[in-house]
Amino acid sequence: MALNYSIAMMGNPMNQEEAKKAYAKAQVSQELSLKALAKRVSSQTTASRADVTAVIIATVENMIDGLRAGEQVDFGDLGKFRLQITSRGAETAEKFTAANITGVNIQFIPGEDLKNIFAGMEFSPVPTRAATRAVLKAQKAGQTTVDISKTPTPGGDDGGNTGGGGNSGGDGGIEDDPLG
């Protein structure tokens, strides 16, 4: 199974004068819902889907409680979760107060199984969602060519190229698209 990616031209946010460069952006093909995940797990175990769902929900709630208490939550081979604080600097330690704290992020440290997930992984290029929309629009208008150089990209904003899109590889399924 290959991971789909599109290419986005993005600038350096630290240096706006620098020329944009091409970067890969993962394209999510679909979402695995809690219901579907529980169904998969229940089919591989003796637990019912309802039991698996209850355990997952309770696990997440306990993880949140643990993180709020300042605990690092260890999921074994999956990895560890902990909180990180972002803050504005103060001139001295004495002048630093909680008001300098600007936010909290969840840090994830992958376990051994996830660290090795990329070994032998294949990647398939697919069009961006903006390019796919432009091609579909041109097809519907009876046009045989389309200029995708004017389609927005992240930074110029395609609505974020890292999400959904449903691109399935190859040409993105444009020839067989039921919408076309």
Sequence and secondary structure as in RCSB ss.txt:
>XXXX:A:sequence
MALNYSIAMMGNPMNQEEAKKAYAKAQVSQELSLKALAKRVSSQTTASRADVTAVIIATVENMIDGLRAGEQVDF
GDLGKFRLQITSRGAETAEKFTAANITGVNIQFIPGEDLKNIFAGMEFSPVPTRAATRAVLKAQKAGQTTVDISK
TPTPGGDDGGNTGGGGNSGGDGGIEDDPLG
>XXXX:A:secstr
 EEEEEEEEE BTTBTTS  EEEEEE       HHHHHHHHHHHSSS HHHHHHHHHHHHHHHHHHHHTT  EE 
TTSEEEEEEEEE   SSTTT  GGGEEEEEEEEEE HHHHTTTTT EEEE   HHHHHHHHHHHHTT S   GGG
S  TTT SS TTS     STTTT TT TT 
